[in-house]
């Protein structure tokens, strides 16, 4: 019974999260991490979902600004280099620019935790589009990591 419940919860939270259909927004924000997040974020910007594309680029030297010609591109390196740091940085950008609806791009396994982290800092309309891990063998690590990170977000780091 416990194993069945744990498996069902794991599938709901990390494998089949409640991803949103993309909508018009003030900005598209790509959270750093695995999967083709950059490609998805640039595709959404090229399609015209938002006039601004914000990319979290911790530990990198470049930003794909030239690949999204229809959007203003803002790159940032969060401090700390975590989803919590990204949420704080995005909330500051949203306040500075007056954004009320943001379309986030993140990994499928990170969706649930990202929503929790972001909603603690950004109080506008939050929409999330997800990309999956590139290979099936990446799922076990992603799920184990997300269980630990979700516990941390729910138990020890409950504020923005």
DSSP file (Angstrom, degrees, kcal/mol; ACC not computed):
  #  RESIDUE AA STRUCTURE BP1 BP2  ACC     N-H-->O    O-->H-N    N-H-->O    O-->H-N    TCO  KAPPA ALPHA  PHI   PSI    X-CA   Y-CA   Z-CA
    1    1 A X     >        0   0    0      0, 0.0     4,-2.3     0, 0.0     5,-0.2   0.000 360.0 360.0 360.0 -47.6    0.0    0.0    0.0
    2    2 A X  H  >  +     0   0    0      1,-0.2     4,-2.8     2,-0.2     5,-0.2   0.928 360.0  50.0 -61.1 -45.2    2.8    2.4    1.0
    3    3 A X  H  > S+     0   0    0      1,-0.2     4,-2.4     2,-0.2    -1,-0.2   0.886 110.5  49.7 -62.7 -40.2    4.8    1.6   -2.2
    4    4 A X  H  > S+     0   0    0      2,-0.2     4,-2.4     1,-0.2    -1,-0.2   0.918 113.2  46.5 -65.1 -43.2    1.8    2.1   -4.4
    5    5 A X  H  X S+     0   0    0     -4,-2.3     4,-2.6     2,-0.2    -2,-0.2   0.916 112.9  49.0 -64.9 -43.7    1.0    5.5   -2.8
    6    6 A X  H  X S+     0   0    0     -4,-2.8     4,-2.5     2,-0.2    -2,-0.2   0.905 112.4  48.5 -62.3 -42.6    4.7    6.6   -3.0
    7    7 A X  H  X S+     0   0    0     -4,-2.4     4,-2.5    -5,-0.2    -2,-0.2   0.924 111.9  48.8 -64.2 -44.8    4.8    5.6   -6.7
    8    8 A X  H  X S+     0   0    0     -4,-2.4     4,-2.3     1,-0.2    -2,-0.2   0.912 113.1  47.3 -61.7 -43.5    1.6    7.4   -7.5
    9    9 A X  H  X S+     0   0    0     -4,-2.6     4,-2.8     2,-0.2     5,-0.3   0.900 111.2  51.4 -65.5 -41.0    2.8   10.6   -5.7
   10   10 A X  H  X>S+     0   0    0     -4,-2.5     4,-2.5     1,-0.2     5,-1.0   0.927 111.0  47.9 -60.8 -45.9    6.2   10.4   -7.4
   11   11 A X  I  X>S+     0   0    0     -4,-2.5     5,-3.4     3,-0.2     4,-0.8   0.918 114.8  45.9 -61.9 -43.2    4.5   10.1  -10.8
   12   12 A X  I  <5S+     0   0    0     -4,-2.3    -2,-0.2     3,-0.2    -1,-0.2   0.902 119.7  38.4 -67.3 -42.4    2.1   13.0  -10.1
   13   13 A X  I  <5S+     0   0    0     -4,-2.8    99,-0.7    -5,-0.2    -2,-0.2   0.864 133.9  12.8 -79.1 -36.8    4.8   15.4   -8.7
   14   14 A X  I  <5S+     0   0    0     -4,-2.5    -3,-0.2    -5,-0.3     3,-0.2   0.722 129.2  36.5-119.0 -27.9    7.8   14.7  -10.9
   15   15 A X  I  <<S+     0   0    0     -5,-1.0    -3,-0.2    -4,-0.8    -4,-0.1   0.846 130.4  20.8 -98.1 -40.8    6.9   12.7  -14.0
   16   16 A X  S   <S+     0   0    0     -5,-3.4    -1,-0.2    -6,-0.2    -2,-0.1  -0.490  82.3 168.6-126.0  62.3    3.4   14.1  -14.9
   17   17 A X        -     0   0    0     -3,-0.2     2,-2.1    91,-0.2    -4,-0.1  -0.190  51.6 -91.6 -71.5 169.1    3.2   17.5  -13.2
   18   18 A X        -     0   0    0     -6,-0.1   110,-0.2    -5,-0.1    -1,-0.1  -0.481  55.3-176.9 -81.5  70.3    0.4   19.9  -13.9
   19   19 A X        -     0   0    0     -2,-2.1     2,-0.2     1,-0.1   110,-0.2  -0.402  19.1-127.1 -70.2 146.7    2.2   21.9  -16.7
   20   20 A X        -     0   0    0    108,-2.7     2,-0.3    -2,-0.1   110,-0.2  -0.587  16.8-110.9 -93.3 154.4    0.4   24.8  -18.1
   21   21 A X        -     0   0    0     -2,-0.2   107,-0.1     1,-0.1   108,-0.0  -0.683  50.0 -98.0 -76.0 135.6   -0.4   25.6  -21.7
   22   22 A X        +     0   0    0     -2,-0.3     2,-0.3   105,-0.1    -1,-0.1  -0.279  50.1 179.1 -58.4 141.0    1.7   28.6  -22.8
   23   23 A X        -     0   0    0     -3,-0.0     2,-0.1    26,-0.0   104,-0.1  -0.885  40.0 -74.4-135.0 165.8   -0.1   31.9  -22.8
   24   24 A X        +     0   0    0     -2,-0.3     2,-0.3     2,-0.0    26,-0.2  -0.406  62.1 169.8 -60.6 137.7    0.8   35.5  -23.5
   25   25 A X        -     0   0    0     24,-2.9    26,-0.4    -2,-0.1    77,-0.2  -0.893  49.2-113.8-144.7 171.4    2.9   36.9  -20.7
   26   26 A X  S    S+     0   0    0     75,-2.6    26,-0.3    -2,-0.3     2,-0.3   0.792  99.5   2.3 -77.8 -29.8    5.1   39.9  -19.8
   27   27 A X  E     -a  102   0A   0     74,-1.0    76,-2.7    24,-0.1     2,-0.5  -0.994  59.3-136.4-155.0 152.6    8.2   37.7  -19.8
   28   28 A X  E     -ab 103  53A   0     24,-2.5    26,-3.6    -2,-0.3     2,-0.5  -0.957  25.6-163.4-106.7 130.1    9.4   34.2  -20.4
   29   29 A X  E     -ab 104  54A   0     74,-2.6    76,-2.9    -2,-0.5     2,-0.6  -0.970   5.7-158.0-121.4 122.1   11.9   33.0  -17.8
   30   30 A X  E     -ab 105  55A   0     24,-3.1    26,-2.4    -2,-0.5     2,-0.3  -0.876  10.8-149.4 -98.3 118.2   14.1   30.0  -18.3
   31   31 A X        -     0   0    0     74,-2.5     6,-0.1    -2,-0.6    52,-0.1  -0.622  27.5-106.2 -81.1 146.1   15.4   28.4  -15.2
   32   32 A X        +     0   0    0     -2,-0.3     2,-0.3    50,-0.1    75,-0.2  -0.338  68.7  84.7 -71.1 152.5   18.8   26.7  -15.4
   33   33 A X  S    S-     0   0    0      2,-0.1     4,-0.3    73,-0.1     0, 0.0  -0.859  72.8 -35.4 145.8-176.1   19.1   22.9  -15.5
   34   34 A X  S    S+     0   0    0     -2,-0.3    97,-0.1     2,-0.1     2,-0.1  -0.172  87.8  52.2 -74.6 167.1   19.0   19.9  -17.7
   35   35 A X  S    S-     0   0    0      1,-0.1     2,-1.9    72,-0.1     3,-0.4  -0.192 105.6 -58.1  93.3 169.9   16.8   19.3  -20.8
   36   36 A X  S  > S+     0   0    0     96,-0.4     4,-1.9     1,-0.2     5,-0.1  -0.364  77.1 141.6 -85.5  60.2   16.4   21.6  -23.8
   37   37 A X  H  >  +     0   0    0     -2,-1.9     4,-2.9    -4,-0.3     5,-0.2   0.900  69.4  53.3 -66.7 -41.8   15.2   24.5  -21.7
   38   38 A X  H  > S+     0   0    0     -3,-0.4     4,-2.6     1,-0.2     5,-0.3   0.941 109.5  48.2 -60.3 -47.5   17.1   27.0  -23.9
   39   39 A X  H  > S+     0   0    0      1,-0.2     4,-2.3     2,-0.2    -1,-0.2   0.910 113.9  46.4 -59.7 -43.5   15.5   25.7  -27.1
   40   40 A X  H  X S+     0   0    0     -4,-1.9     4,-2.4     2,-0.2    -1,-0.2   0.915 113.1  49.0 -65.9 -43.5   12.0   25.8  -25.6
   41   41 A X  H  X S+     0   0    0     -4,-2.9     4,-2.1     2,-0.2    -2,-0.2   0.914 113.3  46.4 -63.7 -43.2   12.4   29.3  -24.2
   42   42 A X  H  X S+     0   0    0     -4,-2.6     4,-2.9    -5,-0.2     5,-0.2   0.892 110.5  53.6 -67.1 -39.1   13.7   30.6  -27.5
   43   43 A X  H  X S+     0   0    0     -4,-2.3     4,-1.9    -5,-0.3    -2,-0.2   0.924 109.8  47.6 -59.6 -45.1   10.9   28.9  -29.4
   44   44 A X  H  X>S+     0   0    0     -4,-2.4     5,-2.2     2,-0.2     4,-0.6   0.898 113.5  48.1 -63.7 -40.1    8.3   30.6  -27.1
   45   45 A X  H ><5S+     0   0    0     -4,-2.1     3,-1.0     1,-0.2    -2,-0.2   0.922 111.1  49.7 -66.7 -44.1   10.0   34.0  -27.6
   46   46 A X  H 3<5S+     0   0    0     -4,-2.9    -1,-0.2     1,-0.3    -2,-0.2   0.849 107.6  55.3 -62.4 -33.8   10.2   33.5  -31.4
   47   47 A X  H 3<5S-     0   0    0     -4,-1.9    -1,-0.3    -5,-0.2    -2,-0.2   0.648 118.9-113.9 -75.2 -15.1    6.5   32.6  -31.4
   48   48 A X  T <<5 +     0   0    0     -3,-1.0    -3,-0.2    -4,-0.6    -2,-0.1   0.736  68.7 141.2  93.6  23.9    5.8   35.9  -29.6
   49   49 A X  S   <S+     0   0    0     -5,-2.2   -24,-2.9     1,-0.2     2,-0.3   0.758  78.7   2.7 -69.5 -23.2    4.5   34.7  -26.2
   50   50 A X        -     0   0    0     -6,-0.3    -1,-0.2    -5,-0.2    -2,-0.2  -0.982  60.9-130.6-159.1 151.7    6.3   37.6  -24.5
   51   51 A X  S    S+     0   0    0    -26,-0.4    21,-2.8    -2,-0.3     2,-0.4   0.573  93.9  56.5 -80.2  -7.9    8.4   40.6  -25.4
   52   52 A X  E     - c   0  72A   0    -26,-0.3   -24,-2.5    19,-0.2     2,-0.5  -0.982  61.7-164.2-129.8 135.3   11.1   39.7  -22.9
   53   53 A X  E     -bc  28  73A   0     19,-3.2    21,-2.8    -2,-0.4     2,-0.5  -0.980   9.7-166.8-117.9 119.6   13.2   36.5  -22.5
   54   54 A X  E     -bc  29  74A   0    -26,-3.6   -24,-3.1    -2,-0.5     2,-0.5  -0.919   5.5-167.2-109.6 127.8   15.0   36.1  -19.2
   55   55 A X  E     -bc  30  75A   0     19,-2.9    21,-2.2    -2,-0.5     2,-0.6  -0.961  17.4-143.8-123.7 124.4   17.6   33.3  -19.0
   56   56 A X  E     + c   0  76A   0    -26,-2.4    21,-0.2    -2,-0.5    19,-0.1  -0.753  26.6 172.3 -81.0 119.5   19.2   32.0  -15.8
   57   57 A X    >   +     0   0    0     19,-3.1     3,-1.5    -2,-0.6     2,-0.1  -0.425   3.6 177.0-129.8  57.8   22.8   31.3  -16.8
   58   58 A X  T 3  S+     0   0    0      1,-0.3     3,-0.1    18,-0.1    19,-0.1  -0.413  72.5   4.7 -66.7 135.4   24.8   30.4  -13.7
   59   59 A X  T 3  S+     0   0    0      1,-0.2     2,-0.3    -2,-0.1    -1,-0.3   0.585 106.4 110.6  72.5  10.2   28.4   29.4  -14.3
   60   60 A X    <   -     0   0    0     -3,-1.5    -1,-0.2     1,-0.1    -3,-0.1  -0.781  58.7-148.7-114.6 162.4   28.3   30.2  -18.1
   61   61 A X  S    S+     0   0    0     -2,-0.3     2,-0.2    -3,-0.1    -1,-0.1   0.654  73.8  58.3 -99.1 -19.8   29.9   32.9  -20.1
   62   62 A X        -     0   0    0      2,-0.0     2,-0.4     3,-0.0    -2,-0.1  -0.665  55.6-156.5-118.5 167.7   27.3   33.4  -22.7
   63   63 A X        -     0   0    0     -2,-0.2     2,-1.2    12,-0.1     3,-0.4  -0.995  26.5-127.5-138.5 140.3   23.7   34.2  -23.3
   64   64 A X    >   +     0   0    0     -2,-0.4     3,-1.3     1,-0.2     4,-0.3  -0.161  59.7 136.6 -83.3  43.7   21.7   33.2  -26.3
   65   65 A X  G >   +     0   0    0     -2,-1.2     3,-1.2     1,-0.3    -1,-0.2   0.855  65.8  57.2 -60.4 -37.9   20.5   36.7  -27.0
   66   66 A X  G 3  S+     0   0    0     -3,-0.4     3,-0.3     1,-0.2    -1,-0.3   0.665  97.0  64.4 -70.0 -15.5   21.0   36.5  -30.7
   67   67 A X  G <  S+     0   0    0     -3,-1.3     2,-0.3     1,-0.2    -1,-0.2   0.543  97.6  54.6 -87.5  -7.0   18.7   33.5  -31.1
   68   68 A X    X   +     0   0    0     -3,-1.2     3,-1.8    -4,-0.3    -1,-0.2  -0.619  61.2 166.8-124.7  71.8   15.6   35.3  -30.0
   69   69 A X  T 3  S+     0   0    0     -2,-0.3    -1,-0.1    -3,-0.3    -2,-0.1   0.715  72.9  56.9 -63.8 -21.7   15.4   38.3  -32.3
   70   70 A X  T 3  S+     0   0    0      2,-0.0     2,-0.3   -20,-0.0    -1,-0.3   0.546 104.8  59.8 -85.2  -5.9   11.8   39.2  -31.4
   71   71 A X  S <  S-     0   0    0     -3,-1.8     2,-0.4    -6,-0.2   -19,-0.2  -0.904  81.2-117.2-127.5 149.2   12.5   39.6  -27.7
   72   72 A X  E     -c   52   0A   0    -21,-2.8   -19,-3.2    -2,-0.3     2,-0.5  -0.681  39.5-143.4 -72.9 135.1   14.6   41.6  -25.4
   73   73 A X  E     -c   53   0A   0     -2,-0.4     2,-0.5   -21,-0.2   -19,-0.2  -0.914  19.5-175.9-112.5 128.9   17.0   39.2  -23.7
   74   74 A X  E     -c   54   0A   0    -21,-2.8   -19,-2.9    -2,-0.5     2,-0.4  -0.987   6.1-168.6-120.3 124.7   18.0   39.5  -20.1
   75   75 A X  E     +c   55   0A   0     -2,-0.5     2,-0.3   -21,-0.2   -19,-0.2  -0.896  10.1 172.7-112.5 145.5   20.6   37.0  -18.6
   76   76 A X  E     -c   56   0A   0    -21,-2.2   -19,-3.1    -2,-0.4     2,-0.6  -0.987  30.3-138.3-147.4 156.4   21.4   36.7  -15.0
   77   77 A X        -     0   0    0     -2,-0.3   -21,-0.1   -21,-0.2     4,-0.1  -0.967  34.7-132.2-114.7 113.1   23.4   34.5  -12.7
   78   78 A X        -     0   0    0     -2,-0.6     2,-0.4     4,-0.0     8,-0.2  -0.253  14.2-118.9 -70.4 151.3   21.3   33.8   -9.5
   79   79 A X  S    S+     0   0    0      6,-0.4     2,-0.2     1,-0.1    -1,-0.0  -0.963 105.6  27.4-130.3 114.1   22.8   34.2   -6.0
   80   80 A X  S    S-     0   0    0     -2,-0.4     2,-2.2     6,-0.0    -1,-0.1   0.619 100.7-123.5 -71.9 167.9   22.7   31.6   -4.5
   81   81 A X  S    S+     0   0    0     -2,-0.2     2,-0.3     4,-0.1    -2,-0.1  -0.500  77.2  98.4 -82.0  73.0   22.8   29.3   -7.6
   82   82 A X  S  > S-     0   0    0     -2,-2.2     4,-2.2     1,-0.1     5,-0.1  -0.889  92.0 -96.4-146.2 171.6   19.6   27.5   -6.7
   83   83 A X  H  > S+     0   0    0     -2,-0.3     4,-2.7     1,-0.2     5,-0.2   0.874 126.3  55.4 -62.1 -36.1   16.0   27.6   -7.7
   84   84 A X  H  > S+     0   0    0      2,-0.2     4,-2.1     1,-0.2    -1,-0.2   0.915 107.5  48.4 -62.5 -43.2   15.4   29.7   -4.6
   85   85 A X  H  > S+     0   0    0      2,-0.2     4,-2.2     1,-0.2    -6,-0.4   0.882 111.7  50.1 -63.2 -39.0   18.1   32.2   -5.9
   86   86 A X  H  X S+     0   0    0     -4,-2.2     4,-2.7     2,-0.2     5,-0.2   0.920 108.8  51.8 -64.7 -43.7   16.4   32.2   -9.3
   87   87 A X  H  X S+     0   0    0     -4,-2.7     4,-2.2     1,-0.2    -2,-0.2   0.911 110.8  47.9 -60.5 -42.9   13.0   32.9   -7.8
   88   88 A X  H  X S+     0   0    0     -4,-2.1     4,-2.0     2,-0.2    -1,-0.2   0.926 112.7  48.0 -62.8 -45.8   14.4   35.8   -5.8
   89   89 A X  H  X S+     0   0    0     -4,-2.2     4,-2.3     1,-0.2    -2,-0.2   0.907 112.4  48.5 -63.2 -42.5   16.1   37.3   -8.9
   90   90 A X  H  X S+     0   0    0     -4,-2.7     4,-2.9     2,-0.2    -1,-0.2   0.888 108.6  53.8 -66.9 -38.6   13.0   36.9  -11.0
   91   91 A X  H  X S+     0   0    0     -4,-2.2     4,-2.3    -5,-0.2    -1,-0.2   0.902 109.4  49.1 -61.8 -40.3   10.8   38.6   -8.4
   92   92 A X  H  X S+     0   0    0     -4,-2.0     4,-2.3     2,-0.2    -2,-0.2   0.923 112.3  47.4 -64.6 -44.1   13.2   41.5   -8.3
   93   93 A X  H  X S+     0   0    0     -4,-2.3     4,-2.5     2,-0.2     6,-0.2   0.914 111.5  51.4 -62.4 -42.6   13.1   41.8  -12.1
   94   94 A X  H  X>S+     0   0    0     -4,-2.9     5,-1.6     1,-0.2     4,-1.5   0.909 111.2  47.1 -62.3 -42.4    9.3   41.5  -12.1
   95   95 A X  H  <5S+     0   0    0     -4,-2.3    -1,-0.2     1,-0.2    -2,-0.2   0.910 113.7  48.5 -65.0 -41.8    9.0   44.3   -9.6
   96   96 A X  H  <5S+     0   0    0     -4,-2.3    -2,-0.2     1,-0.2    -1,-0.2   0.873 121.6  34.1 -65.9 -38.2   11.4   46.5  -11.5
   97   97 A X  H  <5S-     0   0    0     -4,-2.5    -1,-0.2    -5,-0.2    -2,-0.2   0.492 107.2-118.1 -99.4  -4.8    9.7   46.0  -14.8
   98   98 A X  T  <5 +     0   0    0     -4,-1.5     2,-0.3     1,-0.2    -3,-0.2   0.798  49.3 170.1  74.4  28.8    6.1   45.7  -13.6
   99   99 A X      < +     0   0    0     -5,-1.6    -1,-0.2    -6,-0.2     3,-0.1  -0.560  15.9 172.3 -75.4 134.7    5.5   42.2  -14.9
  100  100 A X        +     0   0    0      1,-0.3    25,-3.4    -2,-0.3     2,-0.4   0.566  68.2  41.9-116.1 -17.4    2.3   40.6  -13.7
  101  101 A X  E     - d   0 125A   0     23,-0.2   -75,-2.6    -7,-0.0   -74,-1.0  -0.989  65.6-177.8-133.7 126.4    2.3   37.4  -15.7
  102  102 A X  E     -ad  27 126A   0     23,-2.5    25,-2.4    -2,-0.4     2,-0.7  -0.980  17.8-149.8-126.8 135.9    5.4   35.3  -16.3
  103  103 A X  E     -ad  28 127A   0    -76,-2.7   -74,-2.6    -2,-0.4     2,-0.3  -0.918  22.0-158.7-103.0 113.1    5.8   32.1  -18.3
  104  104 A X  E     -ad  29 128A   0     23,-3.5    25,-3.2    -2,-0.7     2,-0.5  -0.688   8.4-154.6 -95.3 145.2    8.5   29.9  -16.8
  105  105 A X  E     +ad  30 129A   0    -76,-2.9   -74,-2.5    -2,-0.3     2,-0.3  -0.986  33.6 141.6-117.5 122.9   10.4   27.1  -18.6
  106  106 A X  E     - d   0 130A   0     23,-2.1    25,-1.8    -2,-0.5     2,-0.2  -0.863  52.4 -71.8-147.2 179.3   11.8   24.4  -16.4
  107  107 A X  E >>  - d   0 131A   0     -2,-0.3     4,-1.0    23,-0.2     3,-0.5  -0.503  40.4-119.9 -78.9 149.5   12.4   20.7  -16.3
  108  108 A X  G >4 S+     0   0    0     23,-3.1     3,-0.8     1,-0.2     4,-0.4   0.902 114.2  49.3 -55.4 -45.1    9.4   18.3  -15.9
  109  109 A X  G 34 S+     0   0    0     22,-0.2     4,-0.3     1,-0.2     3,-0.3   0.797 111.9  49.6 -67.3 -27.4   10.8   16.9  -12.7
  110  110 A X  G <> S+     0   0    0     -3,-0.5     4,-3.0     1,-0.2     5,-0.3   0.576  83.6  96.4 -86.5 -10.3   11.4   20.4  -11.2
  111  111 A X  H <X S+     0   0    0     -4,-1.0     4,-2.4    -3,-0.8     5,-0.2   0.880  83.2  45.5 -50.3 -53.2    8.0   21.7  -12.0
  112  112 A X  H  > S+     0   0    0    -99,-0.7     4,-1.7    -4,-0.4    -1,-0.2   0.936 118.0  42.2 -60.3 -49.5    6.3   21.2   -8.6
  113  113 A X  H  > S+     0   0    0     -4,-0.3     4,-2.8     1,-0.2    -1,-0.2   0.883 112.3  54.6 -67.5 -38.2    9.2   22.6   -6.6
  114  114 A X  H  X S+     0   0    0     -4,-3.0     4,-3.0     1,-0.2     5,-0.3   0.914 106.7  51.7 -61.8 -42.2    9.8   25.5   -9.0
  115  115 A X  H  X S+     0   0    0     -4,-2.4     4,-2.4    -5,-0.3    -1,-0.2   0.915 111.8  47.0 -60.0 -42.7    6.1   26.5   -8.6
  116  116 A X  H  X S+     0   0    0     -4,-1.7     4,-1.1    -5,-0.2    -2,-0.2   0.959 115.6  44.5 -63.5 -51.3    6.5   26.5   -4.8
  117  117 A X  H  X S+     0   0    0     -4,-2.8     4,-0.5     1,-0.2     3,-0.5   0.926 117.0  44.5 -60.1 -47.6    9.7   28.4   -4.8
  118  118 A X  H >X S+     0   0    0     -4,-3.0     4,-3.5     1,-0.2     3,-1.6   0.911 108.1  56.3 -67.6 -43.0    8.6   31.0   -7.3
  119  119 A X  H 3< S+     0   0    0     -4,-2.4    -1,-0.2    -5,-0.3    -2,-0.2   0.732 101.0  59.9 -65.3 -20.0    5.1   31.6   -5.8
  120  120 A X  H 3< S+     0   0    0     -4,-1.1    40,-0.3    -3,-0.5    -1,-0.3   0.714 120.5  25.1 -75.7 -20.3    6.8   32.5   -2.5
  121  121 A X  H << S+     0   0    0     -3,-1.6     2,-0.5    -4,-0.5    -2,-0.2   0.755 119.9  53.0-111.9 -38.1    8.7   35.4   -4.2
  122  122 A X     <  -     0   0    0     -4,-3.5    -1,-0.2    -5,-0.1     4,-0.1  -0.908  56.7-173.9-108.0 123.4    6.5   36.3   -7.2
  123  123 A X        +     0   0    0     -2,-0.5    -1,-0.1    -3,-0.1    -4,-0.1   0.177  54.8  90.0-106.0  17.4    2.9   37.1   -6.5
  124  124 A X  S    S-     0   0    0      1,-0.1     2,-0.6   -25,-0.1   -23,-0.2  -0.084  96.2 -51.3 -92.9-161.5    1.6   37.5  -10.0
  125  125 A X  E     -d  101   0A   0    -25,-3.4   -23,-2.5    -2,-0.1     2,-0.5  -0.673  59.0-161.7 -79.5 116.4    0.2   35.1  -12.5
  126  126 A X  E     +d  102   0A   0     -2,-0.6     2,-0.4   -25,-0.2   -23,-0.2  -0.891  12.7 176.6-107.8 122.1    2.7   32.2  -12.7
  127  127 A X  E     -d  103   0A   0    -25,-2.4   -23,-3.5    -2,-0.5     2,-0.4  -0.962  11.3-157.0-124.2 144.2    2.6   29.7  -15.7
  128  128 A X  E     -d  104   0A   0     -2,-0.4  -108,-2.7   -25,-0.2     2,-0.4  -0.980   9.8-172.2-129.0 130.5    5.0   26.9  -16.2
  129  129 A X  E     -d  105   0A   0    -25,-3.2   -23,-2.1    -2,-0.4     2,-0.3  -0.958  21.7-152.3-114.3 137.3    6.0   25.0  -19.4
  130  130 A X  E     -d  106   0A   0     -2,-0.4     2,-0.4   -25,-0.2   -23,-0.2  -0.778  17.1-161.2-117.7 155.8    8.2   22.0  -19.0
  131  131 A X  E     -d  107   0A   0    -25,-1.8   -23,-3.1    -2,-0.3   -22,-0.2  -0.960  25.9-127.9-123.6 147.8   10.8   20.0  -20.9
  132  132 A X        -     0   0    0     -2,-0.4   -96,-0.4   -25,-0.2  -117,-0.0  -0.420  35.7 -79.4 -90.2 167.1   11.6   16.4  -19.9
  133  133 A X        -     0   0    0    -98,-0.1    -1,-0.2     1,-0.1     6,-0.1  -0.305  42.0-122.8 -57.9 151.6   15.0   14.8  -19.2
  134  134 A X  S    S+     0   0    0      1,-0.1     2,-0.3    -3,-0.1    -1,-0.1   0.878  89.5  27.9 -68.7 -38.1   16.8   14.0  -22.4
  135  135 A X  S >  S-     0   0    0      1,-0.1     3,-1.7     0, 0.0     4,-0.4  -0.923  75.7-122.4-129.3 150.9   17.3   10.3  -21.7
  136  136 A X  G >  S+     0   0    0     -2,-0.3     3,-1.5     1,-0.3     4,-0.4   0.834 109.9  63.9 -58.1 -34.9   15.3    7.7  -19.8
  137  137 A X  G 3  S+     0   0    0      1,-0.3     4,-0.5     2,-0.2    -1,-0.3   0.653  93.1  64.0 -68.5 -13.4   18.4    6.9  -17.7
  138  138 A X  G <> S+     0   0    0     -3,-1.7     4,-2.2     1,-0.2    -1,-0.3   0.672  84.3  78.8 -80.2 -17.8   18.3   10.5  -16.3
  139  139 A X  H <> S+     0   0    0     -3,-1.5     4,-2.9    -4,-0.4     5,-0.3   0.906  85.8  54.0 -62.4 -46.5   14.9   10.0  -14.6
  140  140 A X  H  > S+     0   0    0     -4,-0.4     4,-2.4     1,-0.2     5,-0.2   0.930 113.6  42.8 -57.2 -45.1   16.1    8.1  -11.5
  141  141 A X  H  > S+     0   0    0     -4,-0.5     4,-2.9     2,-0.2     5,-0.2   0.936 114.3  51.3 -63.9 -45.5   18.6   10.7  -10.5
  142  142 A X  H  X S+     0   0    0     -4,-2.2     4,-2.4     1,-0.2    -2,-0.2   0.905 112.6  45.8 -59.7 -42.5   16.1   13.6  -11.3
  143  143 A X  H  X S+     0   0    0     -4,-2.9     4,-2.2     2,-0.2    -1,-0.2   0.930 113.8  47.6 -68.4 -45.3   13.4   12.0   -9.2
  144  144 A X  H  X S+     0   0    0     -4,-2.4     4,-1.7    -5,-0.3    -2,-0.2   0.924 114.0  48.2 -61.1 -43.9   15.7   11.3   -6.2
  145  145 A X  H  X S+     0   0    0     -4,-2.9     4,-2.8     1,-0.2     5,-0.2   0.932 110.8  50.5 -61.5 -46.2   17.1   14.8   -6.4
  146  146 A X  H  X S+     0   0    0     -4,-2.4     4,-2.7    -5,-0.2     5,-0.2   0.853 105.5  55.7 -65.5 -35.3   13.7   16.4   -6.5
  147  147 A X  H  X S+     0   0    0     -4,-2.2     4,-2.1     2,-0.2    -1,-0.2   0.945 113.2  42.3 -60.2 -46.1   12.4   14.4   -3.5
  148  148 A X  H  X S+     0   0    0     -4,-1.7     4,-2.1     2,-0.2    -2,-0.2   0.922 116.2  47.4 -65.4 -44.5   15.3   15.8   -1.5
  149  149 A X  H  X S+     0   0    0     -4,-2.8     4,-2.2     1,-0.2    -2,-0.2   0.863 111.2  51.6 -67.4 -35.6   15.0   19.3   -2.8
  150  150 A X  H  X S+     0   0    0     -4,-2.7     4,-2.4    -5,-0.2     5,-0.2   0.916 108.9  50.4 -66.9 -42.5   11.2   19.3   -2.3
  151  151 A X  H  X>S+     0   0    0     -4,-2.1     4,-2.5    -5,-0.2     5,-0.5   0.921 110.4  50.6 -59.9 -43.2   11.6   18.3    1.3
  152  152 A X  I  X>S+     0   0    0     -4,-2.1     5,-2.5     1,-0.2     4,-1.2   0.916 112.1  47.0 -59.6 -44.4   14.2   21.0    1.8
  153  153 A X  I  <5S+     0   0    0     -4,-2.2    -1,-0.2     1,-0.2    -2,-0.2   0.859 118.2  40.9 -67.3 -35.7   11.8   23.6    0.3
  154  154 A X  I  <5S+     0   0    0     -4,-2.4    -2,-0.2    -5,-0.1    -1,-0.2   0.786 128.3  25.7 -84.3 -28.3    8.8   22.4    2.4
  155  155 A X  I  <5S+     0   0    0     -4,-2.5     3,-0.2    -5,-0.2    -3,-0.2   0.869 132.0  19.1-104.0 -48.9   10.5   21.9    5.7
  156  156 A X  I  <<S+     0   0    0     -4,-1.2     2,-0.5    -5,-0.5    -3,-0.2   0.782 123.4  42.4-102.4 -29.8   13.7   24.0    6.0
  157  157 A X      < +     0   0    0     -5,-2.5    -1,-0.2     1,-0.1    -2,-0.1  -0.685  61.7 150.8-121.1  78.7   13.4   26.9    3.5
  158  158 A X        +     0   0    0     -2,-0.5     2,-0.2    -3,-0.2    -1,-0.1   0.422  52.7  67.2 -93.0   0.8    9.8   28.0    3.7
  159  159 A X              0   0    0     -3,-0.1   -39,-0.1     1,-0.0   -38,-0.1  -0.605 360.0 360.0-112.5 176.6   10.3   31.7    2.8
  160  160 A X              0   0    0    -40,-0.3   -72,-0.1    -2,-0.2   -39,-0.1   0.496 360.0 360.0 -65.0 360.0   11.3   33.5   -0.4
